[in-house]
Amino acid sequence: MSRMAGHRESHEGRRLGWVWWAVSGFAAALLVSLTVGWILVWANFDGGPRAVMISLGSVAFTLVLVALALLLVRLRSERRLRVAEARFLTGASHNLRTPLASILTAAQALASDALVEADRRQLLSVVRQEARLLALRVDNLIESGRRHLEGPAGLGDLVDLVRVAEGVVRGVRERVEARGGSIELRSPSACPVEGDERMLRLVLENLVDNAIRFSEGAPHVAVEVAPAGRKAVASVSDQGIGFDPAEVSSFGDRFGAGDGERAGLRLGLGLSRSIAECHGGFLRLESPGRGRGARAELRLPLAGT
C-alpha cells in the first residue's frame, strides 16, 4: 500500500504540474495578445488615444492580471495539498500495516498444532503488543481527523498525570521487555492537571511509542512526571537514534513526509502538540544529535494555579 501511495503521489504531482504549466502558458499567451491588441487599437484610433479609453483599458488589463494570478496561486496551492495528502496516506498506511502484518503472522503461527506452550505464550504476547500499537495508530488517525474538522473538545476534568503515566508504562512494559529493554517511571504520588484524560493518555502513548520505535536494539526509556513551579512536567527520554536539532521544527506537520526511518512520525507528534496547546501547555522535543537519544517534554498548568 505504501508503494501504491507513493506512485499516486508521483502521478498526482506530475498531473497538477502539467496543469499548472498549461495554465501558465495560456496566461502568458493571453497577456501578450491583450497587450498587442490594446496597442494596435490605441494606435489606430481616430483622433489619437483618449483618456477614457486608456483608463478602461488599464482597468480591464489589471482585472485580467489579478484573475490569472489568483488562478495560478490556487493551482499551486492545490498541487501542494494533493501531494501532501498523498504523503500523509503513505505514512499512515505504513503505520497501520506494520502492526497488522505482525498480528496476522502470529495468528497464522498460532493455528499450528505443533506449537509448544512456550512458543504459544510468546506469540500471544506479540499479538497483544501489536494490537495495542495498532489501536494507538488508529486513535491517532481518528482523533487527528476529528480535531481537524471539529476543533478541540471541551476540557475541565481533574486528571492525575501520574496515574495516566502509570497506565501508559504498564501497557508498553511487555513490548519493551520483549526486546530486552527497560522502561522506568519516576514520579511523585500525584500531579493533578485539568483536561481530558483520554487525550492526555494519547499524548503520553505517542511519546513513549516514539521512544521505543526509534531505539536501535534494546530500548531503554525513562518516563518522569513531576511538578515544576506552576507547571506539571511529563518527560520521556530514550537512548535511541535521536535527530538533527535542525529537523525538529518540521516534526509537527500533519501532512509531513518524514524520512524513511521516521515514516508516520509526524501525525502522532502533530496531534500531541495540538492537544498540549489546547490544554494551555506545550510540547518540546530535543536531541543532542543523531545517534545520541532524544527527550520529549510535555508541560501543562498544574490544577488550581
Beta strands, then each sheet from edge to edge (+ up, - down):
strand 1: 157-160
strand 2: 182-186
strand 3: 192-195
strand 4: 220-228
strand 5: 231-238
strand 6: 282-286
strand 7: 294-301
sheet 1: 1+ 3-
sheet 2: 2+ 4+ 5- 7+ 6-
end
